[in-house]
Every structure is written in C-alpha cells, then in structure tokens.
Amino acid sequence: MSRKPKELHLPPGSELFGTKTATTLIQLVYVLKDTYAKELADLTGLGATTVKNQLSNWENTGIISLRTVGRQRMVTLNPRFYAINELCALLERMVLQNPEILEIASAKRSRPRKTGKEI
C-alpha cells in the first residue's frame, strides 16, 4: 500500500535543504521540538523509510540529535550544533513564510483522548 505525500505549496527557497521533502521535515522538527520518525511520516504522508533516511543523514552531520525514550527514538535539533542559533533563526523565518507547516504541525495530538470520548 503506497501513500501519496501531502502536496505542499512551498515558497521560493523551499529546496534550501536539498529537496522540498528535506526542507519540510526540518521545519517540522523545528516547530514540533520533540518528535519521532513515524509521527513525521504520518504528518507529511511520506514513507517511514524516507523520513528515517533523512533523519539519519542529519544525525551524521550533527544537525539533529536522537535519544531513546521507551521504544521511541525522539528527534530534536541538536543544541550542540555549531550554528544552532543561525539555523533556528532561518527556520523561524521560513516557517513564518509557510503557514502550511504550522497547519501540519497542529494536526499532532499532544495528549491521549479521554477514555470513552466520542470521536
């Protein structure tokens, strides 16, 4: 079963991180602060392997850090990255220019649904 990635209308400069997919993912990591690969895949409609490969590339370059919480590998921007302040400033400007990223990020449930609550 193949999922079709969500179609985003990204502004100019949307391939700054190599591809539109990579740019969308790094912006979501910035907005969500703490996330994990499956959540990013679900929010964007991308395959889990695609997301994991990109996260692995960024971990190897030091842009993000991964830590294990239970069985999840949580993803955050690496606070020890040498240009973290500049990267965050750039991502902030990019997110403000692309409100679709905020819409995608707002689809994330931050806490469990109350037992017995209607959907």
C-alpha positions in Angstrom: 0.0 0.0 0.0 1.5 3.3 -1.1 0.6 6.6 0.5 0.7 9.7 -1.6 2.7 12.5 0.1 0.7 15.6 1.0 1.0 18.3 -1.6 2.6 21.4 -0.2 2.7 24.8 -1.9 6.1 25.9 -0.7 7.5 29.4 -1.2 10.8 30.1 -3.1 13.8 28.7 -1.4 11.9 25.6 -0.4 14.8 23.4 -1.6 17.3 25.1 0.6 18.0 21.8 2.5 18.4 19.8 -0.7 14.8 18.9 -1.5 11.3 20.1 -0.7 10.9 17.0 1.4 14.0 17.7 3.5 13.0 21.3 3.9 9.5 20.3 5.1 10.9 17.8 7.6 13.5 20.1 9.1 10.8 22.8 9.5 8.5 20.3 11.3 11.3 19.1 13.6 11.9 22.8 14.5 8.2 23.5 15.1 7.4 20.3 17.0 10.6 20.5 19.1 10.3 16.8 20.2 9.1 14.3 17.6 9.8 10.9 16.1 10.1 9.4 12.6 6.7 7.8 12.5 5.0 11.0 13.5 6.8 13.0 10.8 5.9 10.3 8.3 2.2 10.4 9.3 2.1 14.2 9.3 3.7 14.6 5.9 2.3 11.4 4.2 5.9 10.3 3.4 7.1 6.8 3.8 8.8 5.9 7.1 12.0 4.8 5.3 12.2 8.2 3.5 11.9 10.0 6.8 14.4 7.7 8.6 17.0 8.1 5.9 16.8 11.9 6.0 17.0 11.9 9.8 20.0 9.5 9.7 21.8 11.9 7.3 21.1 14.9 9.6 22.2 12.9 12.7 25.5 12.0 10.9 26.1 15.8 10.2 25.2 16.8 13.7 22.1 18.9 12.9 19.7 16.8 14.9 20.1 14.5 17.9 18.2 11.3 18.6 17.5 9.9 22.0 15.7 6.8 23.0 12.6 7.3 25.2 11.0 3.9 25.9 10.9 2.3 22.5 10.8 5.6 20.5 13.8 7.4 19.1 12.9 11.1 19.7 14.2 13.7 17.3 15.3 17.2 18.3 17.5 19.9 16.8 21.0 19.4 18.3 21.6 22.1 20.8 25.4 21.5 20.4 25.3 22.1 16.6 27.9 24.8 15.9 25.3 27.0 14.1 22.2 26.2 16.0 21.2 29.9 16.7 21.5 30.7 13.0 19.7 27.6 11.9 16.8 28.3 14.3 16.6 31.9 13.1 16.5 30.7 9.5 13.9 28.0 10.2 11.7 30.6 12.1 11.7 32.9 9.1 10.9 30.0 6.8 8.0 28.8 8.9 6.6 32.3 9.1 6.6 32.4 5.3 4.9 29.0 5.0 1.8 28.7 7.2 1.1 25.2 5.8 3.9 23.9 8.1 2.0 25.2 11.1 -1.2 23.6 9.9 0.5 20.2 9.5 2.1 20.5 12.9 -1.2 21.4 14.6 -2.6 18.1 13.4 -0.4 16.4 16.1 -2.3 15.2 19.2 -0.3 16.2 22.2 -2.1 14.0 24.7 -4.3 10.9 24.7 -8.0 11.1 24.1 -10.2 10.6 27.2 -11.4 7.1 27.5 -15.0 6.7 26.2 -15.0 10.1 24.4 -16.7 10.1 21.1 -14.6 10.8 18.1 
